[in-house]
Amino acid sequence: MQERTALIAGATGLVGNELLQILLQEKEYGRVYALVRKPLTVKHPKLLEIVCNFDRLEEVKEYFAVDDVFCCLGTTIKKAKTREAMYRVDVEYPVTLAKLAKAQGASHFLFISSVNANVESLIWYPKMKGQLEKQIKSIPFATTSILRPSLLLGMRKEFRFFESIANKVVRGLSSLLRKSLPSQVAIEAKVVAQAMYQIAQMNKLGVTIYSPEQMENIIK
């Protein structure tokens, strides 16, 4: 059986970091390309870092000729400073990556959206994620997998104040109730990463959207 190749964008993020470890540990992929702004601290014989400027992805498009593309890109308005800058990271970069990967022959594009993504929403963030989904869907991959997680739980490398507070509230409620809150409210980043990996191993064609509950069921 021929080993497959994978490309991951956003490997330093909460889900991306978990996913990178899985891709390197599991045997399905003989080569893993990581699209990064600066070198990673991770070293592995299967890993090839592609240090690039995301505004000029076409300069490294030859590395996009892989089987599966895992897109975990995303930022916050606090870090991006403006909506325009956030839109560039959350929508324009993934869409450009998808178009270039499709042109290079990639067959499966997997990306992280949001549980409330809706192109018709009156709220900016879910509307933005809805626009992301709409644009990616228009690119004719053999398989497109859209993961819609709820609040992501986990330890980030970068501190996000409001997300940190939300994480503490959710975990506090779980402890108080002595049970996990529904996945529609919050989901562990490692669960999303594991589900993303498992979905890539399915022979499912077309566009599929995965809810938090479906992600949890996939890894059980």
C-alpha positions as CSV (number, residue, x, y, z in Angstrom):
1,M,0.0,0.0,0.0
2,Q,1.4,3.4,-1.0
3,E,1.9,5.9,1.8
4,R,-0.1,9.0,1.5
5,T,1.0,12.6,1.9
6,A,-0.5,15.4,4.0
7,L,-0.3,19.1,4.2
8,I,-1.3,21.0,7.4
9,A,-1.7,24.7,7.7
10,G,-2.1,26.2,11.2
11,A,0.0,23.6,13.0
12,T,0.8,26.0,15.9
13,G,-2.8,26.5,16.8
14,L,-4.9,24.7,19.4
15,V,-6.3,22.0,17.0
16,G,-3.4,22.1,14.6
17,N,-0.8,21.3,17.2
18,E,-2.8,18.3,18.3
19,L,-3.4,17.2,14.7
20,L,0.3,17.5,13.7
21,Q,1.3,15.1,16.5
22,I,-1.3,12.6,15.2
23,L,-0.2,12.9,11.6
24,L,3.4,12.3,12.5
25,Q,2.6,9.3,14.8
26,E,0.2,7.4,12.7
27,K,1.4,5.3,9.8
28,E,-1.0,6.4,7.0
29,Y,1.2,9.3,6.0
30,G,4.8,8.9,4.7
31,R,5.3,12.6,4.4
32,V,3.7,15.5,6.3
33,Y,4.2,19.1,5.0
34,A,3.6,21.9,7.6
35,L,2.9,25.3,6.2
36,V,4.3,27.8,8.7
37,R,5.3,31.4,9.2
38,K,8.4,30.5,11.2
39,P,10.2,27.2,12.0
40,L,8.5,24.8,14.4
41,T,10.2,23.3,17.5
42,V,8.9,19.8,16.4
43,K,11.4,17.5,14.7
44,H,10.4,14.3,12.9
45,P,11.8,12.3,9.9
46,K,8.3,12.5,8.2
47,L,8.0,16.3,8.7
48,L,9.0,18.9,6.2
49,E,8.4,22.5,7.2
50,I,7.5,25.0,4.5
51,V,8.3,28.4,5.9
52,C,6.4,31.0,3.8
53,N,4.5,34.2,3.6
54,F,0.8,33.4,3.5
55,D,0.2,36.4,1.4
56,R,2.3,34.7,-1.3
57,L,1.2,31.1,-1.1
58,E,1.7,30.6,-4.9
59,E,5.4,30.7,-4.3
60,V,5.3,27.3,-2.5
61,K,2.4,25.7,-4.4
62,E,4.6,22.8,-5.6
63,Y,4.3,21.4,-2.0
64,F,0.5,21.3,-2.2
65,A,0.5,18.2,-4.5
66,V,-0.6,16.0,-1.6
67,D,-3.5,13.6,-0.9
68,D,-5.1,15.4,2.1
69,V,-5.0,19.1,3.1
70,F,-5.8,19.9,6.7
71,C,-6.5,23.6,7.2
72,C,-6.6,24.8,10.8
73,L,-6.0,28.5,10.2
74,G,-7.7,31.1,12.3
75,T,-7.1,34.1,14.5
76,T,-8.9,36.5,16.8
77,I,-9.9,40.1,16.3
78,K,-7.6,41.1,19.2
79,K,-4.6,39.6,17.5
80,A,-5.5,40.6,14.0
81,K,-6.4,44.2,15.1
82,T,-9.0,44.7,12.3
83,R,-11.8,42.8,10.7
84,E,-10.1,43.0,7.4
85,A,-6.9,41.4,8.8
86,M,-9.0,38.7,10.5
87,Y,-10.9,38.0,7.3
88,R,-7.6,37.6,5.5
89,V,-6.4,34.9,7.9
90,D,-9.8,33.1,8.4
91,V,-11.1,33.2,4.8
92,E,-8.7,34.4,2.2
93,Y,-5.7,32.3,3.2
94,P,-7.8,29.0,3.4
95,V,-9.5,29.8,0.1
96,T,-6.2,30.5,-1.7
97,L,-4.7,27.4,-0.2
98,A,-7.7,25.3,-1.4
99,K,-7.5,26.7,-4.9
100,L,-3.8,26.1,-5.2
101,A,-4.0,22.6,-3.7
102,K,-6.8,21.6,-6.1
103,A,-4.8,22.8,-9.0
104,Q,-1.9,20.7,-7.8
105,G,-4.1,17.6,-7.6
106,A,-5.1,17.3,-3.9
107,S,-8.2,15.2,-3.5
108,H,-9.4,15.9,0.1
109,F,-9.7,19.3,1.8
110,L,-10.5,19.4,5.5
111,F,-11.0,22.6,7.3
112,I,-12.3,24.1,10.6
113,S,-15.2,26.4,10.6
114,S,-17.6,27.2,13.5
115,V,-20.6,25.6,15.0
116,N,-22.8,28.6,14.1
117,A,-21.4,29.3,10.6
118,N,-24.1,31.0,8.5
119,V,-23.6,33.1,5.5
120,E,-26.9,34.8,6.1
121,S,-26.1,35.7,9.8
122,L,-26.4,39.3,11.0
123,I,-23.5,38.6,13.3
124,W,-20.1,39.2,11.7
125,Y,-18.2,36.2,12.9
126,P,-20.6,33.4,12.0
127,K,-21.3,35.3,8.7
128,M,-17.5,35.3,8.0
129,K,-17.3,31.5,8.6
130,G,-20.3,31.0,6.4
131,Q,-18.6,32.9,3.6
132,L,-15.5,30.7,4.1
133,E,-17.6,27.5,3.8
134,K,-19.4,28.9,0.7
135,Q,-16.2,29.7,-1.1
136,I,-14.5,26.3,-0.2
137,K,-17.6,24.4,-1.3
138,S,-17.3,25.9,-4.8
139,I,-13.9,24.3,-5.3
140,P,-14.5,20.9,-6.8
141,F,-12.4,18.6,-4.6
142,A,-13.3,14.9,-4.6
143,T,-13.9,15.3,-0.9
144,T,-14.5,18.4,1.2
145,S,-14.9,18.0,5.0
146,I,-16.1,20.9,7.1
147,L,-15.7,20.6,10.8
148,R,-17.9,22.9,12.9
149,P,-16.6,22.8,16.5
150,S,-18.2,24.7,19.4
151,L,-16.0,26.5,22.0
152,L,-12.6,24.8,21.8
153,L,-11.1,23.6,25.1
154,G,-7.4,23.2,25.6
155,M,-4.2,24.9,26.5
156,R,-3.1,27.4,23.8
157,K,0.5,28.6,23.4
158,E,-0.8,32.1,23.2
159,F,-3.0,33.6,25.9
160,R,-6.5,34.6,24.9
161,F,-8.2,36.4,27.8
162,F,-11.9,35.9,26.9
163,E,-11.4,32.4,25.7
164,S,-9.5,31.6,28.9
165,I,-12.4,32.9,31.0
166,A,-14.9,30.9,28.9
167,N,-12.8,27.7,29.3
168,K,-12.7,28.2,33.1
169,V,-16.5,28.8,33.2
170,V,-17.2,25.6,31.1
171,R,-14.9,23.5,33.2
172,G,-16.3,24.9,36.4
173,L,-19.8,24.1,35.3
174,S,-18.7,20.6,34.3
175,S,-17.2,20.0,37.7
176,L,-20.2,21.4,39.5
177,L,-22.6,19.3,37.5
178,R,-20.2,16.3,37.7
179,K,-20.6,15.6,34.0
180,S,-19.3,17.1,30.7
181,L,-21.4,19.8,29.1
182,P,-22.9,19.0,25.7
183,S,-20.5,19.1,22.8
184,Q,-22.6,21.8,21.2
185,V,-21.4,24.1,24.1
186,A,-17.7,23.1,24.2
187,I,-15.4,20.5,22.8
188,E,-11.8,19.5,23.5
189,A,-9.4,20.5,20.8
190,K,-7.8,17.1,20.8
191,V,-11.3,15.6,20.0
192,V,-11.5,17.8,16.9
193,A,-8.0,16.9,15.9
194,Q,-8.7,13.2,16.3
195,A,-11.9,13.5,14.4
196,M,-10.2,15.4,11.6
197,Y,-7.7,12.6,11.2
198,Q,-10.3,9.9,11.3
199,I,-12.4,11.7,8.7
200,A,-9.4,11.8,6.4
201,Q,-9.3,8.0,6.5
202,M,-12.9,7.6,5.3
203,N,-13.7,7.0,1.6
204,K,-16.5,9.5,1.6
205,L,-17.0,11.7,-1.5
206,G,-18.6,15.1,-1.8
207,V,-19.1,17.8,0.8
208,T,-19.8,16.8,4.4
209,I,-20.4,19.0,7.4
210,Y,-19.5,17.6,10.9
211,S,-21.1,18.8,14.0
212,P,-19.5,18.6,17.5
213,E,-21.6,15.6,18.3
214,Q,-20.7,13.8,15.1
215,M,-17.0,14.5,15.8
216,E,-17.3,12.9,19.3
217,N,-19.1,9.9,17.8
218,I,-16.4,9.5,15.1
219,I,-13.6,9.0,17.7
220,K,-15.5,6.6,19.9
